[in-house]
Amino acid sequence: MTIEIHTRPDSTVSATLVDRWRKIPVAVVVDLDKSVRQIDPLIQTLLPAAGHPTVIGQALTARCAAPDFGAVVQVLDALQQGDVLVIAADGHPDHAMIGDVLSGHLRSKGVVSVVCDGAVRDTAILSAWTDFPVYSRSKTPRGPTGKEQGVINGTVSLGGVLVAPGDWILGDADGLAVLSVEELERWIDPAEARLVQEEQWIKQLADGTSAASVFGI
Protein backbone atom coordinates (compact mmCIF):
# COMPACT_ATOMS: atom_id res chain seq x y z
CA MET A 1 0.00 0.00 0.00
CA THR A 2 1.01 3.65 -0.46
CA ILE A 3 0.67 6.76 1.62
CA GLU A 4 -1.98 9.18 0.36
CA ILE A 5 -0.80 12.79 0.45
CA HIS A 6 -3.01 15.87 0.18
CA THR A 7 -1.66 19.41 -0.19
CA ARG A 8 -2.11 21.74 2.75
CA PRO A 9 -4.87 24.34 2.35
CA ASP A 10 -4.01 27.94 1.61
CA SER A 11 -5.71 29.59 4.57
CA THR A 12 -4.42 32.73 6.24
CA VAL A 13 -5.08 33.79 9.82
CA SER A 14 -3.70 37.10 11.06
CA ALA A 15 -1.04 37.11 13.76
CA THR A 16 -3.24 39.50 15.74
CA LEU A 17 -6.10 37.01 15.80
CA VAL A 18 -3.78 34.19 16.84
CA ASP A 19 -2.38 36.32 19.67
CA ARG A 20 -5.92 37.06 20.89
CA TRP A 21 -6.64 33.33 21.03
CA ARG A 22 -3.53 32.73 23.16
CA LYS A 23 -5.38 34.43 26.01
CA ILE A 24 -8.50 32.23 25.78
CA PRO A 25 -8.77 29.10 27.97
CA VAL A 26 -10.22 26.02 26.29
CA ALA A 27 -12.87 25.92 29.05
CA VAL A 28 -14.16 29.29 27.90
CA VAL A 29 -14.51 28.45 24.23
CA VAL A 30 -16.14 25.02 24.69
CA ASP A 31 -18.73 26.60 26.99
CA LEU A 32 -19.75 29.15 24.37
CA ASP A 33 -21.77 26.78 22.22
CA LYS A 34 -22.45 23.07 21.83
CA SER A 35 -21.17 23.25 18.26
CA VAL A 36 -17.60 23.94 19.42
CA ARG A 37 -15.61 20.75 18.85
CA GLN A 38 -14.02 19.49 22.05
CA ILE A 39 -11.53 16.65 21.65
CA ASP A 40 -12.00 13.70 24.01
CA PRO A 41 -10.49 14.80 27.37
CA LEU A 42 -8.88 11.36 27.71
CA ILE A 43 -6.34 12.69 25.22
CA GLN A 44 -4.21 14.47 27.80
CA THR A 45 -1.09 16.59 27.97
CA LEU A 46 2.14 15.10 29.29
CA LEU A 47 3.05 18.42 30.94
CA PRO A 48 2.07 19.47 34.47
CA ALA A 49 -0.87 21.86 34.65
CA ALA A 50 1.01 24.67 36.41
CA GLY A 51 2.61 26.93 33.82
CA HIS A 52 1.23 24.96 30.88
CA PRO A 53 1.52 27.02 27.68
CA THR A 54 -1.43 27.72 25.43
CA VAL A 55 -1.38 25.77 22.17
CA ILE A 56 -2.72 27.54 19.12
CA GLY A 57 -1.74 26.38 15.65
CA GLN A 58 -2.99 25.05 12.34
CA ALA A 59 -3.51 21.30 12.27
CA LEU A 60 -1.61 19.12 9.84
CA THR A 61 -3.03 15.61 10.05
CA ALA A 62 -1.48 12.16 9.80
CA ARG A 63 -3.98 9.29 9.56
CA CYS A 64 -2.16 6.18 10.75
CA ALA A 65 -3.06 2.54 10.20
CA ALA A 66 -1.42 1.63 13.50
CA PRO A 67 0.94 -0.07 14.18
CA ASP A 68 2.15 1.44 10.87
CA PHE A 69 3.34 5.05 11.30
CA GLY A 70 4.23 5.81 7.71
CA ALA A 71 2.05 8.91 7.62
CA VAL A 72 3.93 10.41 10.58
CA VAL A 73 7.28 9.91 8.85
CA GLN A 74 6.02 11.36 5.57
CA VAL A 75 4.36 14.40 7.11
CA LEU A 76 7.52 15.65 8.84
CA ASP A 77 8.80 17.68 5.89
CA ALA A 78 5.41 19.32 5.31
CA LEU A 79 5.09 20.65 8.85
CA GLN A 80 5.94 24.32 9.30
CA GLN A 81 6.63 26.69 12.15
CA GLY A 82 3.43 27.27 14.14
CA ASP A 83 1.74 24.03 13.05
CA VAL A 84 0.28 21.33 15.28
CA LEU A 85 0.82 17.70 14.23
CA VAL A 86 -2.43 15.77 14.67
CA ILE A 87 -1.98 11.98 14.63
CA ALA A 88 -5.19 10.00 14.20
CA ALA A 89 -4.45 6.40 15.21
CA ASP A 90 -7.89 5.25 16.36
CA GLY A 91 -6.71 5.23 19.98
CA HIS A 92 -4.35 2.32 19.28
CA PRO A 93 -2.62 1.66 22.65
CA ASP A 94 0.00 -0.97 21.84
CA HIS A 95 2.47 0.81 19.55
CA ALA A 96 3.74 4.37 19.90
CA MET A 97 3.22 6.55 16.84
CA ILE A 98 5.88 9.07 17.89
CA GLY A 99 8.65 9.53 20.46
CA ASP A 100 11.48 11.86 21.33
CA VAL A 101 13.45 11.64 18.05
CA LEU A 102 10.68 12.79 15.72
CA SER A 103 9.13 15.10 18.31
CA GLY A 104 12.49 16.73 18.91
CA HIS A 105 12.88 17.30 15.17
CA LEU A 106 9.45 18.97 15.04
CA ARG A 107 10.25 21.09 18.08
CA SER A 108 13.44 22.32 16.40
CA LYS A 109 11.38 23.32 13.33
CA GLY A 110 9.04 25.46 15.41
CA VAL A 111 6.06 23.09 15.37
CA VAL A 112 4.14 23.99 18.53
CA SER A 113 2.56 20.71 19.64
CA VAL A 114 1.73 17.08 18.87
CA VAL A 115 -1.75 15.64 19.50
CA CYS A 116 -1.95 11.86 19.22
CA ASP A 117 -5.13 9.79 19.44
CA GLY A 118 -3.02 6.77 20.23
CA ALA A 119 0.18 6.09 22.12
CA VAL A 120 3.50 7.91 22.43
CA ARG A 121 6.76 6.91 24.08
CA ASP A 122 9.90 8.49 25.57
CA THR A 123 7.55 10.40 27.84
CA ALA A 124 10.23 11.34 30.40
CA ILE A 125 11.92 13.42 27.70
CA LEU A 126 8.72 14.72 26.12
CA SER A 127 7.34 15.85 29.47
CA ALA A 128 10.49 17.91 30.12
CA TRP A 129 9.88 20.12 27.05
CA THR A 130 7.71 22.78 28.65
CA ASP A 131 7.57 24.77 25.38
CA PHE A 132 6.29 21.81 23.35
CA PRO A 133 3.14 20.17 24.76
CA VAL A 134 2.52 16.60 23.64
CA TYR A 135 -1.00 15.24 24.10
CA SER A 136 -1.77 11.52 23.86
CA ARG A 137 -4.38 8.97 24.79
CA SER A 138 -1.83 6.51 26.18
CA LYS A 139 1.85 5.68 26.37
CA THR A 140 3.84 2.54 25.65
CA PRO A 141 7.52 1.67 25.17
CA ARG A 142 6.76 -0.45 22.09
CA GLY A 143 7.35 1.28 18.77
CA PRO A 144 5.60 1.06 15.38
CA THR A 145 6.12 -1.87 13.03
CA GLY A 146 5.72 -0.39 9.57
CA LYS A 147 5.93 2.83 7.55
CA GLU A 148 4.02 2.19 4.37
CA GLN A 149 0.41 3.24 5.02
CA GLY A 150 -1.66 6.23 5.97
CA VAL A 151 -3.08 9.55 4.79
CA ILE A 152 -1.50 12.99 5.14
CA ASN A 153 -3.60 16.12 5.53
CA GLY A 154 -6.97 14.51 5.03
CA THR A 155 -10.00 14.93 7.26
CA VAL A 156 -9.61 12.66 10.30
CA SER A 157 -11.64 11.58 13.30
CA LEU A 158 -9.77 12.54 16.43
CA GLY A 159 -11.12 11.97 19.91
CA GLY A 160 -14.71 11.94 18.75
CA VAL A 161 -14.61 14.99 16.46
CA LEU A 162 -13.59 15.66 12.89
CA VAL A 163 -10.44 17.63 12.15
CA ALA A 164 -10.30 18.95 8.59
CA PRO A 165 -7.39 20.41 6.64
CA GLY A 166 -7.11 24.08 7.57
CA ASP A 167 -8.61 23.64 11.04
CA TRP A 168 -6.85 25.06 14.08
CA ILE A 169 -6.10 23.43 17.43
CA LEU A 170 -6.52 25.29 20.72
CA GLY A 171 -5.10 23.57 23.78
CA ASP A 172 -4.10 24.09 27.39
CA ALA A 173 -3.77 22.03 30.57
CA ASP A 174 -7.51 21.22 30.59
CA GLY A 175 -7.74 19.84 27.08
CA LEU A 176 -8.20 20.59 23.40
CA ALA A 177 -10.66 22.14 20.98
CA VAL A 178 -10.83 22.34 17.19
CA LEU A 179 -11.81 25.53 15.37
CA SER A 180 -12.15 26.27 11.68
CA VAL A 181 -10.83 29.58 10.38
CA GLU A 182 -14.41 30.86 10.27
CA GLU A 183 -14.94 29.77 13.89
CA LEU A 184 -11.71 31.48 14.98
CA GLU A 185 -13.14 34.71 13.65
CA ARG A 186 -16.69 34.12 14.89
CA TRP A 187 -15.94 33.07 18.46
CA ILE A 188 -13.09 35.39 19.49
CA ASP A 189 -15.31 38.33 20.50
CA PRO A 190 -17.73 36.19 22.56
CA ALA A 191 -14.76 34.40 24.17
CA GLU A 192 -13.14 37.68 25.19
CA ALA A 193 -16.49 38.94 26.48
CA ARG A 194 -16.80 35.81 28.62
CA LEU A 195 -13.39 36.51 30.18
CA VAL A 196 -14.55 40.01 31.09
CA GLN A 197 -17.71 38.55 32.62
CA GLU A 198 -15.67 36.10 34.69
CA GLU A 199 -13.53 38.97 36.00
CA GLN A 200 -16.73 40.73 37.03
CA TRP A 201 -17.93 37.61 38.85
CA ILE A 202 -14.66 37.40 40.76
CA LYS A 203 -14.89 41.06 41.79
CA GLN A 204 -18.52 40.74 42.88
CA LEU A 205 -17.76 37.68 45.01
CA ALA A 206 -14.77 39.42 46.57
CA ASP A 207 -16.98 42.42 47.38
CA GLY A 208 -19.34 40.18 49.34
CA THR A 209 -22.13 39.68 46.82
CA SER A 210 -23.78 36.31 47.34
CA ALA A 211 -22.96 33.59 44.81
CA ALA A 212 -26.68 33.08 44.21
CA SER A 213 -27.04 36.74 43.25
CA VAL A 214 -23.90 36.77 41.08
CA PHE A 215 -25.06 33.77 39.07
CA GLY A 216 -28.73 34.71 38.98
CA ILE A 217 -30.06 31.84 41.03
C-alpha positions as CSV (number, residue, x, y, z in Angstrom):
1,M,0.0,0.0,0.0
2,T,1.0,3.6,-0.5
3,I,0.7,6.8,1.6
4,E,-2.0,9.2,0.4
5,I,-0.8,12.8,0.5
6,H,-3.0,15.9,0.2
7,T,-1.7,19.4,-0.2
8,R,-2.1,21.7,2.8
9,P,-4.9,24.3,2.4
10,D,-4.0,27.9,1.6
11,S,-5.7,29.6,4.6
12,T,-4.4,32.7,6.2
13,V,-5.1,33.8,9.8
14,S,-3.7,37.1,11.1
15,A,-1.0,37.1,13.8
16,T,-3.2,39.5,15.7
17,L,-6.1,37.0,15.8
18,V,-3.8,34.2,16.8
19,D,-2.4,36.3,19.7
20,R,-5.9,37.1,20.9
21,W,-6.6,33.3,21.0
22,R,-3.5,32.7,23.2
23,K,-5.4,34.4,26.0
24,I,-8.5,32.2,25.8
25,P,-8.8,29.1,28.0
26,V,-10.2,26.0,26.3
27,A,-12.9,25.9,29.1
28,V,-14.2,29.3,27.9
29,V,-14.5,28.5,24.2
30,V,-16.1,25.0,24.7
31,D,-18.7,26.6,27.0
32,L,-19.7,29.1,24.4
33,D,-21.8,26.8,22.2
34,K,-22.4,23.1,21.8
35,S,-21.2,23.3,18.3
36,V,-17.6,23.9,19.4
37,R,-15.6,20.7,18.8
38,Q,-14.0,19.5,22.1
39,I,-11.5,16.6,21.7
40,D,-12.0,13.7,24.0
41,P,-10.5,14.8,27.4
42,L,-8.9,11.4,27.7
43,I,-6.3,12.7,25.2
44,Q,-4.2,14.5,27.8
45,T,-1.1,16.6,28.0
46,L,2.1,15.1,29.3
47,L,3.0,18.4,30.9
48,P,2.1,19.5,34.5
49,A,-0.9,21.9,34.6
50,A,1.0,24.7,36.4
51,G,2.6,26.9,33.8
52,H,1.2,25.0,30.9
53,P,1.5,27.0,27.7
54,T,-1.4,27.7,25.4
55,V,-1.4,25.8,22.2
56,I,-2.7,27.5,19.1
57,G,-1.7,26.4,15.7
58,Q,-3.0,25.0,12.3
59,A,-3.5,21.3,12.3
60,L,-1.6,19.1,9.8
61,T,-3.0,15.6,10.1
62,A,-1.5,12.2,9.8
63,R,-4.0,9.3,9.6
64,C,-2.2,6.2,10.8
65,A,-3.1,2.5,10.2
66,A,-1.4,1.6,13.5
67,P,0.9,-0.1,14.2
68,D,2.1,1.4,10.9
69,F,3.3,5.0,11.3
70,G,4.2,5.8,7.7
71,A,2.0,8.9,7.6
72,V,3.9,10.4,10.6
73,V,7.3,9.9,8.8
74,Q,6.0,11.4,5.6
75,V,4.4,14.4,7.1
76,L,7.5,15.6,8.8
77,D,8.8,17.7,5.9
78,A,5.4,19.3,5.3
79,L,5.1,20.7,8.9
80,Q,5.9,24.3,9.3
81,Q,6.6,26.7,12.1
82,G,3.4,27.3,14.1
83,D,1.7,24.0,13.0
84,V,0.3,21.3,15.3
85,L,0.8,17.7,14.2
86,V,-2.4,15.8,14.7
87,I,-2.0,12.0,14.6
88,A,-5.2,10.0,14.2
89,A,-4.4,6.4,15.2
90,D,-7.9,5.3,16.4
91,G,-6.7,5.2,20.0
92,H,-4.3,2.3,19.3
93,P,-2.6,1.7,22.7
94,D,0.0,-1.0,21.8
95,H,2.5,0.8,19.6
96,A,3.7,4.4,19.9
97,M,3.2,6.6,16.8
98,I,5.9,9.1,17.9
99,G,8.6,9.5,20.5
100,D,11.5,11.9,21.3
101,V,13.4,11.6,18.0
102,L,10.7,12.8,15.7
103,S,9.1,15.1,18.3
104,G,12.5,16.7,18.9
105,H,12.9,17.3,15.2
106,L,9.5,19.0,15.0
107,R,10.2,21.1,18.1
108,S,13.4,22.3,16.4
109,K,11.4,23.3,13.3
110,G,9.0,25.5,15.4
111,V,6.1,23.1,15.4
112,V,4.1,24.0,18.5
113,S,2.6,20.7,19.6
114,V,1.7,17.1,18.9
115,V,-1.8,15.6,19.5
116,C,-1.9,11.9,19.2
117,D,-5.1,9.8,19.4
118,G,-3.0,6.8,20.2
119,A,0.2,6.1,22.1
120,V,3.5,7.9,22.4
121,R,6.8,6.9,24.1
122,D,9.9,8.5,25.6
123,T,7.6,10.4,27.8
124,A,10.2,11.3,30.4
125,I,11.9,13.4,27.7
126,L,8.7,14.7,26.1
127,S,7.3,15.9,29.5
128,A,10.5,17.9,30.1
129,W,9.9,20.1,27.1
130,T,7.7,22.8,28.6
131,D,7.6,24.8,25.4
132,F,6.3,21.8,23.4
133,P,3.1,20.2,24.8
134,V,2.5,16.6,23.6
135,Y,-1.0,15.2,24.1
136,S,-1.8,11.5,23.9
137,R,-4.4,9.0,24.8
138,S,-1.8,6.5,26.2
139,K,1.9,5.7,26.4
140,T,3.8,2.5,25.6
141,P,7.5,1.7,25.2
142,R,6.8,-0.4,22.1
143,G,7.4,1.3,18.8
144,P,5.6,1.1,15.4
145,T,6.1,-1.9,13.0
146,G,5.7,-0.4,9.6
147,K,5.9,2.8,7.5
148,E,4.0,2.2,4.4
149,Q,0.4,3.2,5.0
150,G,-1.7,6.2,6.0
151,V,-3.1,9.6,4.8
152,I,-1.5,13.0,5.1
153,N,-3.6,16.1,5.5
154,G,-7.0,14.5,5.0
155,T,-10.0,14.9,7.3
156,V,-9.6,12.7,10.3
157,S,-11.6,11.6,13.3
158,L,-9.8,12.5,16.4
159,G,-11.1,12.0,19.9
160,G,-14.7,11.9,18.8
161,V,-14.6,15.0,16.5
162,L,-13.6,15.7,12.9
163,V,-10.4,17.6,12.1
164,A,-10.3,18.9,8.6
165,P,-7.4,20.4,6.6
166,G,-7.1,24.1,7.6
167,D,-8.6,23.6,11.0
168,W,-6.8,25.1,14.1
169,I,-6.1,23.4,17.4
170,L,-6.5,25.3,20.7
171,G,-5.1,23.6,23.8
172,D,-4.1,24.1,27.4
173,A,-3.8,22.0,30.6
174,D,-7.5,21.2,30.6
175,G,-7.7,19.8,27.1
176,L,-8.2,20.6,23.4
177,A,-10.7,22.1,21.0
178,V,-10.8,22.3,17.2
179,L,-11.8,25.5,15.4
180,S,-12.2,26.3,11.7
181,V,-10.8,29.6,10.4
182,E,-14.4,30.9,10.3
183,E,-14.9,29.8,13.9
184,L,-11.7,31.5,15.0
185,E,-13.1,34.7,13.6
186,R,-16.7,34.1,14.9
187,W,-15.9,33.1,18.5
188,I,-13.1,35.4,19.5
189,D,-15.3,38.3,20.5
190,P,-17.7,36.2,22.6
191,A,-14.8,34.4,24.2
192,E,-13.1,37.7,25.2
193,A,-16.5,38.9,26.5
194,R,-16.8,35.8,28.6
195,L,-13.4,36.5,30.2
196,V,-14.5,40.0,31.1
197,Q,-17.7,38.6,32.6
198,E,-15.7,36.1,34.7
199,E,-13.5,39.0,36.0
200,Q,-16.7,40.7,37.0
201,W,-17.9,37.6,38.9
202,I,-14.7,37.4,40.8
203,K,-14.9,41.1,41.8
204,Q,-18.5,40.7,42.9
205,L,-17.8,37.7,45.0
206,A,-14.8,39.4,46.6
207,D,-17.0,42.4,47.4
208,G,-19.3,40.2,49.3
209,T,-22.1,39.7,46.8
210,S,-23.8,36.3,47.3
211,A,-23.0,33.6,44.8
212,A,-26.7,33.1,44.2
213,S,-27.0,36.7,43.2
214,V,-23.9,36.8,41.1
215,F,-25.1,33.8,39.1
216,G,-28.7,34.7,39.0
217,I,-30.1,31.8,41.0
